[in-house]
């Protein structure tokens, strides 16, 4: 009878340790996901406005025309051409 109780006690201890380990692993992965999301948010790009249609888009996706002091940003090549045709 004492062997059965000892076996049950060992089983319960192993089960509780496994449950604790699993909970810690889930919390660690959640913390890593949160850190990754925060890092992505910090890497956000500046937004610029298309000179032709006034749509906002990320600076990296825009087409740039002009000198450093008079830079114009465009959302597409067609809008860049249309703007330059209007200016002339």
C-alpha positions in Angstrom: 0.0 0.0 0.0 2.8 2.4 0.8 4.4 1.8 -2.6 1.1 2.8 -4.3 1.0 6.1 -2.3 4.6 6.8 -3.1 4.0 6.2 -6.8 0.9 8.5 -6.7 2.9 11.2 -4.9 5.8 11.0 -7.5 3.3 11.1 -10.3 1.6 14.2 -8.8 4.9 16.0 -8.3 6.0 15.2 -11.9 2.6 16.4 -13.2 2.9 19.7 -11.3 6.5 20.3 -12.5 5.4 19.6 -16.1 2.5 22.0 -15.8 4.7 24.7 -14.3 7.3 24.3 -17.1 4.7 24.5 -19.8 3.2 27.6 -18.3 6.6 29.3 -18.1 7.3 28.4 -21.7 4.1 29.9 -22.9 4.8 33.1 -20.9 8.3 33.4 -22.4 7.0 33.0 -26.0 4.3 35.7 -25.3 7.0 38.0 -24.0 9.1 37.4 -27.1 6.1 38.1 -29.4 5.4 41.3 -27.5 9.1 42.4 -27.8 9.1 41.6 -31.6 5.9 43.6 -32.1 7.3 46.6 -30.2 10.5 46.4 -32.2 8.5 46.5 -35.5 6.5 49.5 -34.3 9.8 51.4 -33.5 11.0 50.7 -37.0 8.1 52.6 -38.5 8.9 54.7 -41.5 8.1 58.4 -42.0 5.1 59.0 -44.1 5.1 61.5 -47.0 2.3 62.9 -49.1 2.1 62.5 -52.9 2.5 65.9 -54.5 -0.1 65.1 -57.1 -3.0 63.3 -55.3 -2.1 64.0 -51.6 -2.2 60.3 -50.6 0.1 59.4 -47.7 2.6 56.6 -48.2 5.8 55.3 -46.5 8.8 57.3 -47.6 10.6 54.1 -48.7 7.8 53.3 -51.2 7.6 56.8 -52.7 9.3 58.2 -55.9 11.4 61.2 -55.2 12.0 64.1 -57.5 13.8 67.4 -57.1 16.8 68.9 -55.3 17.4 68.3 -51.5 15.7 71.6 -50.6 12.6 71.1 -52.9 12.0 67.4 -52.8 8.7 66.1 -54.1 7.3 62.7 -53.3 5.0 60.7 -55.6 3.0 57.5 -55.2 3.5 56.4 -58.8 5.4 57.2 -62.0 2.1 58.3 -63.6 1.6 60.9 -60.9 5.2 62.1 -61.2 4.8 62.6 -64.9 1.4 64.3 -64.5 2.8 66.7 -61.9 5.8 67.6 -64.1 3.5 68.2 -67.1 1.3 70.5 -65.0 4.4 72.5 -63.8 5.5 73.2 -67.4 
